């Protein structure tokens, strides 16, 4: 609409409004008029003076408020923007809304903790994108970087994620990253496909390096280490823990893979102390050892610890001599009595008696297979010293054997280890539960 025509329309509407009575009800043909009697106020109807009626040049800059032209209501029930309404009325369009901010397709995936879930997210994202697009290439390269980091930092064999590696390689090929795709495929044993990609990319040096790594991995120490680690897993599952530990130690010697080292350290941490094992059932504690000489005192190295300031750190020891057990005072400050008599020198233990360490009395029993020590202040805290490599005490209810200083549970159909019948001699670990009759013994540190 031209400027003159627009101004004439405005003046005609204004004159018609001035001739309409101010107290008259709104016209029934005007559905947008507000209900009730209208009270016209010239100052509200027009924002300029009457003297401006003849000024056609300023009509375009005037904002008129006509009572009969109320902006329509939006579908939500709110009144639409007045400026947008009059812009549409006079042919002006509102500016378009700003474009949405770009979404990074990789940031949301990297927010997932590292592992199989993140790899699955990369694979799913690749399947959604158009092959060869810029976003597809960025996701494929990030996927490749994640796989390499996982294999390097966690010591994981990428052959475990073969399907995901193949999906990443396909994405890299579609993105023109043939050398990266070949390096991935070579690590999962796809040598022919990797060779074709290396040749296609002109990466002859990478091809030779991949062949050297494969030859080393398949026939070198790493291959032997993988076999040893697999033997460890199989032997441990069937209860042959001693052989499993030997296989695990061999795997770490061949290849200090972080995973192998971590498993080895965790296994060793669960082994009880050398030549000793502690069993606990409720308030009953039984320590079994085959280490002689057997030291009794207040120190941490003592086989029987006595928490008394009158007892020396290494008060006495018990040694094996010519088939007998001999008690010897280690120059203690509080003195020692054996069977109510002062101990002035080495003396043999009788089948049954008491050892007095500066007022702390320990009852003992001796037979051909073991020595039993029971402090009177803690009668449920018992120490059993085996006189040979094996012992079967009725107090425990099962047989124990020491091999290379490690305690083993002797095979017995009446004993269960973690609810499984013990059919082979089994190396004991801290945390094992032995079900012997109605009692359950827990192996503790």
N, C-alpha and C positions, 0 to 999 in steps of 0.2 A: 504494500500500500504506500502511495506517495506521501510526502510530508504534508502537502496542502490538504489532501483527502483525509489524512489522519487528524489533522487539526480541526477540520470541519465536522468530523464525526464527534469529536470531543465537545465542541461548542454546542452542537445540536442536542447531545445528551444532557449537557449542563442546563440549557434553556428549558428542556422538558422537565427536568427535576425541579427547577425554580417555580414552574407553573403548578406543580403538584402540591396540594395542601400538605402541610407538615404533620397535621394530626390525623390524616386519612390513613386507614388500614392499608397494608400492602396489597398490590394487585394480585388477584387469584391466578393470573397467568404467569406470575413470577415465582417459581417454586423455590428459588434459592434465597428469597428475602427472609429475614429473621421474623419469628412470630411475634405477635403483640403490636401495640401502637408504635408507630415510628415517630421519633422526635428528631427532626432534621436540624442540624446545627451547621450553618454555612462554614464555620471554621473547620469542622471535621469533614465536610463534603469536598472541600477544595483547599489546596495548600498554596493558593496564590490569590492575589487581589483581582477585583473585577476589572481594574484598569489593564490587566494583562490579557483580556479577551481578544483584543485586536492585535496582539503580538504573536503572529504565526510562527516566528522564528524560534520561540522558546517552548513550543508545544511538545517537542520531542523529549525535552528534559524534565517535563512535569510528570509527577506521579499522582494519578487521580484515584480517589476512593469513592466509587459509586456504590450506594447502598444496594442497588439491584444486581450488582456483579460481585457477589461473594465467591471466593475461590472454592472449588468443589472439595468434598471430604475424601480422604484417602481410604482404601479398603480397610485399613486398620482402625478407622474412626477418628484419625487426627486430621487437622486442616493442612492442606498442602502448602508448600512454601509460596508466599505471595509473590515474591519476585519471579519465581519460576512460572507462576500462573500468567502474570502479565507479559512475561517474555514470550510465552507460547501464544498469548492473545495477539500480540503485535508482530509475530513472525520471528521472534528471537529464540534460539535454542540454548538450553543450559549446557555448560561445558561437560564433556564426557567424564565418567568417574576415573580415578587414577588406576593404572593396571596393578594387579596384585603383585606383591613382592615375590621374587624368584625363590623356589624351593630347592635346597641343596639335596640331591638324591643320596649322597654318601654320608652326610652328617647323621641322619637318622639311623643308618645302619651301623656306623661306628659307635653309636650310643649303646648298642647291645654288647654285653660282656663277651670277651674273646672266647671263642670256642665253636662248637658245631652250630649253635643257633645263629651266630653272625655269618658263618659260611652259607647257611641255608637262606638267610636274608639276601645276601649278595646274589645267590643263584636265582631266587625268585624275582629280584629286581631286573636281572639281565633278561629273563624270559618275558618281562612286560615291555621292554623297550624295543625300538626299531633297530635291527642290526645295521651297523655302519653309521648311526647318528652320533653326534658329538657326546650326548649324554650316555649313550651305550658304550662308547669308547672309554669315557671317564670311569664308569662303574667297572668295566672289565679290567682296566689297569689297577684300580683300587683293590679289586678282588685278587688279582695276581700278587699285589704287595702284601695283602693279608695272609695269603697262603705261604708265601716265603717267610714272613715274620713268624707265623705259627710253627713252621718247621724248624726255624733257626733257634728261637727263644725257648720253645717248649720241648725241643728234641723229639718232635713227633714225625713219624714216617708218613709221608703224604700218600702212600699206598692205602692207608686207612680211610682216606677221603677220595677214593678214586673217581667216584661219580661227580663230585664237586670239582675236582681238578679238571676232568674232561669238559665240564660245562664252562669253566673259566677259559680253558684253552680254545674252545669253540668261539667264545666271545672275543678273545684276543685275535683270532684269525679273521673274524668279521671286521674287526677294527684295524686290521693291517699290522698288528703287532706279532708277526710270525716268529721272531726270535724268542720273545717272552713265552709264547705258546709252546715252542719247542723245548725250552728249558723246563717247563712244568711237566710235559709229557715224558721227558727223559727221566725224571725223578720217580715216575711210577712204572717204569719199565717199558713204555711205548717207544722203543728205540727207532723203529722204522718210521713211524709218523714224525718223531722228533727230527730225524735226519732229513726228511723231506722238507720240513719247515725251515731248518737251518740252511739248507741249500737254497731254498727259495728266497730267504732273507739275505743270502750272501755272507752268513756268519760261519765261516769255515773254522775259525779258531774256537768258537763256542761248540761246534760239532765235535772237534777233537777233544776238548775238555770234558764234554759230557760222556764220550766213550771211555776216557780214562777213569772218570769217577764211577761209571757203571762197572768197569772191570775190577776196580778196587773194592767196590761194595759187594760184588757178587763172589769174588774169590779171595778177598783179603780178610783182615782181622774183623772188620765190621760185620761181615757175613757170619763169621764164626761167633761173634758176640750175639747177634740176633738169634742164632740157633741155641746158644747157651741160655739166653733169657727165656726163650720159649720152653726149654727143658725145665727151667726153674718154675715157671707157671704151672706146667703139667704136674711136676713132682709135688709141689705145694698143695695142689688141689686133692691129691690122693693121700695126703698125710705123711709123705716121705720128706720131712722138713730138713733133716740133716743133709740129704743129697740135694735138696732144693737150694739150701744155703751155699753149698759148694758150687753149684751151677751159677748162681747169682754172682758169687765172688769172681768166678772165671770170666763172666760177661763184663764185669766192670774193669778187670785187668786188660781185656782185649780192646775195650772201647769205653772211655769215660763219658758215656752218654748221660746227660743230666737226669733223665728218667731212671736209668739203671742205678745211678749213684743215690738218688733219692730213695728208691725202693730198698737198696742195700742198707742205707743208714737207718731207715725205719725198721727193718728186720733186726738189725743189731741192737737197736734201742729196746726192743721187746725181749731180748734175752736176759734171763736172770744173771746174777753175779756168778763168776766162775766158781765151780766146786760147791755151789750152794743153790737152794731153792726154798722159797717161803710159801707155805700153804695156810690159808685162813678160812675158817668156817664159823661165822658168828664171832663169838669172843675167844674162840680157840685159835691159837697161832702155833704152827709147827715149822721150825726151820730144820732142814735136812742138809747135811754137808758131809763130805768125805775128805776134808782137808785137815791134815795134821802137820805140825803141832796145833792144838786147839787152844786159843788164847781166851782167858776169862779176865775181864776188867771193865774199866769205865770208858776206854777209847773206842772210836768208831770202827777200828779194825778188829775188835774183839768178836769172837763167835758168840759169846754170851755177854751181853752188855749189862753192867750193874750201875744204876744211876744213884751213886752214893759218893759224897765227897771223901769218905774214909777209904774208898777203894782206889787203888792206883789205876792208871790208864791201861797198863799191861800188868795185871796182878800175879797171875799164875798161868802156866800152860800145861797141856796134857799131851804126852808124846807116846808113840808106839815103840816099844822096845822088846824084842824077842817074844812077840805074841802077847805081851802084857801092856797095860795102859799105866803110865807113870805120871804122877803129879809133881810139878816142880815150881817152887816160889821164885818169882822174877825180881827179887830184892824189893819187895813191896814195903810200903811205909807202915801199913796197919797190921802186917803179919797174917799168917794163914794157919788154920787148924784142919786136920783131916781125921774124921771120925772121933771128934772130941779130944784129939791129941795135937800138940803143936807140931808144925811141919818144919823140921830142922834141915831137911835135905830131900832129894827125890824119894818118893814113896809110891808103891804100886796101889792101884785102886782095888778094893774088894768088890765082890758081886753087888753089894748094896751098901750105901753109906751116905755121908754128908760132908760137904766142903764148906768151911766157914771162912769167908773173906772179910776180915775186919768187922765182924758182926752180921754180915749178910750171908745167910745159909742157903746153899744149893744142894738139894737132894739128887743123888745119882743112882743109876742102875746100869750094870754091865753084863753083857752076854757075848756069845761068840760072834754075833753079827753087828752089834751096835752099842753105843754109849748114849744113855738118855740123861739129860740134865734138866731139872725142874726147880726154879727158884721158889722158895716158900712164900715170898711176897707176891709172886705172880704165878700161881700154880697152873694157870691155863696157857702160859707162855713156855713152850717146851722146845729144847734143842736136841736133835738126834744126829749123832756123829757115826756114820757108817764106817766099819772097820775094814771094808773092802770096797770094790767099785759098785756094789749093789746092796740094797737093803729092802726088806719087806716088813715093816713094823705094823702090828695090829692097830696101833693108834691112828695111822693113816688109812689103812685098809687096802692099799695097793702097793705094787712093787715099783721101786725107782732104781735107775741105773745111771751111772756117770760115765760118759764117753768123751774123752778129750776135755774134761772139765765141765761138760754141759749135762744138765739133768735131763733124763729121758724117762718117759712113762712106759713101763713094761707092758707088753701086750697082754690083755686079760679080757675075756668075754664078759666078765661081770662089771667092768668099768667102762664108762662112757665119757668121751671127750666132746663137749659141745653136742650132746645127744647122739653122737655116733659111737658105735662100739669100737674099742681100741683093738684092732687086729694086728697092728705092727707097732714095734717100739717107736715112740713118737717124741721128738724134741719138744720140751715144754717152753712156752712163751708166756710172758707176763700178760695177764688177762684171760688165760685159759680157765675153763670151768671143768672140774673133774667130778662126775657123779658116781659116788661109791656107796652103794646101798642106799640108805636114807639120807646120807650127808652129801653136801656139795662143797668141794674145796675150790677156792679161788687162788690162782697163782698171783702173788703180789711181788712188788719190787723188794 
